[in-house]
């Protein structure tokens, strides 16, 4: 089966629409969403409805820290993120808020684990920033492949049977076979707010038969997404950063 895996959509309708169109055009049979459907962007209602629709069609979804923050007023974020969360709370319906609150932190299917942050303690929302972070996550699960997001920068890590780590940033559009003798951690980039210097939306496709992962970059109408943020009175930096991928 060909899976499309998305993370950190952040209420960016233009980016997520472009990624969904790309995935479907390239044969994706099932959609997996790794959290942070809201926050930062200006279309949270649409984003949550889109994820709910994918789940209804047989897809899977886990919860991210911004999704958790909708129902938890004690969560502390930076000023821009906090402003967006407070604005978002007033936009979502009760069923949408309930959907976010009831999402699990992790899901496992066959030999694949899906989580927003990392596997060793998903509720702490730790970032996978280096091989040591990746190793801690990989040691916490027997899954052959773990998919995560949260940091908004793509990377691919693996661990050998002797606990030797390797890591690299995959080339977009080039499949990488995830060999059976190693355990793998695929860190997705962000659909709605990339932070690796490339403004194009980021997600992955995974062929479960070939065990091959392909990191995808999809250009989208960045200015339209930024204008939506400005029009809704959200912090201007949330709009400005989209064009530089930071």
Secondary structure, DSSP 8 states (H G I E B T S, - for coil): -EEEEE---TT-HHHHHHHHHHHHHTT--EEEE-S--SSSSS-HHHHHHHHHHHHHTT-EE---HHHHHHT-TT----HHHHHHHHHHHTTS-HHHHHHHHH--SEEEETTEEEESS-SS-GGG-----SHHHHHHHHHT---SEEEE-SSSS-EEEEE-TT--EEEE---TT--EE--TTSEEEEE---SS---SS--SEEEEEEETTTTEEEEEEE---HHHHHHHHHHTT--HHHHHGGGTT-
